[in-house]
């Protein structure tokens, strides 16, 4: 059974840093693109950052220059380093793994981890 387990969320002050982790129990994890998305109350889920299986990265405009996504394929884990946090970064952060293998799509989501930025 596939599981994505996020961790590292919590309460942080503006200007602070957090590191989120997503541990994936997925066979062939290196073949998946992995992304972090977030959803604030009353808002749509939005892309935070994504990393392809080749290691290319993409960031949402709101986090460019402040957040860094990385992956450790040996540990089946993806990380999101968040710096210079702002109150508007407050949201539930979700991990997503996506791949098309042998013409079949695989799309998995974690349960989410709450990040609150407040003084």
C-alpha positions as CSV (number, residue, x, y, z in Angstrom):
1,X,0.0,0.0,0.0
2,X,1.4,3.4,-1.0
3,X,1.9,5.9,1.8
4,X,3.2,9.4,1.7
5,X,4.0,10.7,5.2
6,X,4.7,14.4,5.6
7,X,6.5,15.8,8.7
8,X,8.2,18.9,9.9
9,X,5.3,21.3,10.0
10,X,4.5,23.5,13.0
11,X,4.5,27.0,14.3
12,X,7.2,29.4,13.2
13,X,7.7,33.1,13.5
14,X,7.9,35.4,10.5
15,X,11.4,35.3,9.0
16,X,12.1,31.9,10.4
17,X,12.7,28.6,8.7
18,X,11.2,25.1,8.6
19,X,12.1,21.9,6.7
20,X,9.3,19.6,5.6
21,X,9.9,16.0,4.7
22,X,7.9,13.5,2.8
23,X,8.7,9.8,3.1
24,X,7.2,7.7,0.3
25,X,6.6,4.0,0.4
26,X,6.6,3.7,-3.4
27,X,8.2,1.2,-5.6
28,X,10.3,2.9,-8.3
29,X,10.2,6.2,-6.4
30,X,13.1,7.7,-8.5
31,X,10.8,7.5,-11.5
32,X,8.2,9.9,-10.0
33,X,8.0,13.6,-10.1
34,X,7.4,14.9,-6.6
35,X,5.7,18.1,-5.6
36,X,4.7,20.1,-2.6
37,X,1.4,21.9,-2.7
38,X,-0.4,24.0,-0.1
39,X,-3.9,25.0,0.7
40,X,-4.9,27.8,3.0
41,X,-8.4,28.2,4.4
42,X,-10.8,29.4,1.8
43,X,-8.3,29.1,-1.0
44,X,-7.5,26.7,-3.7
45,X,-4.6,24.2,-3.5
46,X,-1.6,25.7,-5.2
47,X,1.8,24.5,-6.4
48,X,4.7,25.3,-4.0
49,X,7.5,23.4,-5.6
50,X,8.1,20.4,-7.8
51,X,11.1,18.3,-8.7
52,X,11.2,15.9,-11.7
53,X,12.8,12.5,-11.7
54,X,15.7,14.2,-13.6
55,X,16.1,16.7,-10.8
56,X,14.7,19.8,-12.6
57,X,12.8,22.1,-10.2
58,X,9.9,24.4,-10.5
59,X,8.5,26.9,-7.9
60,X,5.4,28.8,-7.4
61,X,5.9,32.6,-7.8
62,X,5.0,33.2,-4.1
63,X,8.0,31.1,-2.8
64,X,10.7,31.7,-5.5
65,X,14.0,32.5,-3.8
66,X,12.8,31.5,-0.4
67,X,11.9,27.8,-0.7
68,X,14.1,24.9,-1.9
69,X,12.9,21.4,-2.9
70,X,15.3,18.5,-3.0
71,X,15.0,14.7,-3.1
72,X,17.0,11.7,-1.8
73,X,16.1,8.8,-3.9
74,X,18.1,6.4,-1.7
75,X,15.7,7.3,1.2
76,X,12.5,7.7,-0.9
77,X,12.2,11.1,0.6
78,X,11.6,14.6,-0.7
79,X,12.3,17.8,1.3
80,X,11.1,21.3,1.3
81,X,13.4,23.9,2.9
82,X,11.4,27.0,3.7
83,X,13.2,30.2,4.7
84,X,12.1,33.8,5.3
85,X,8.7,32.6,6.2
86,X,5.8,34.9,5.9
87,X,2.3,34.8,7.5
88,X,0.9,34.2,4.1
89,X,2.8,30.9,3.9
90,X,0.4,29.5,6.6
91,X,-1.4,26.5,5.0
92,X,-1.6,22.8,5.0
93,X,1.3,21.4,2.9
94,X,0.7,18.3,0.9
95,X,3.2,16.0,-0.8
96,X,2.4,14.6,-4.2
97,X,4.1,11.8,-6.3
98,X,3.1,11.5,-9.9
99,X,4.3,9.2,-12.7
100,X,3.3,7.7,-16.0
101,X,4.6,4.2,-16.1
102,X,3.8,1.9,-19.0
103,X,1.0,4.2,-20.1
104,X,-0.7,4.2,-16.7
105,X,-0.8,7.2,-14.4
106,X,0.1,7.0,-10.8
107,X,-0.9,9.9,-8.6
108,X,-0.5,9.8,-4.8
109,X,-1.1,12.4,-2.1
110,X,-0.1,12.6,1.5
111,X,-2.4,13.6,4.4
112,X,-0.8,17.0,4.8
113,X,1.1,18.9,7.5
114,X,0.1,22.2,9.0
115,X,2.5,25.1,8.7
116,X,1.6,28.2,10.7
117,X,3.6,31.4,10.5
118,X,2.7,33.8,13.2
119,X,4.3,36.0,15.9
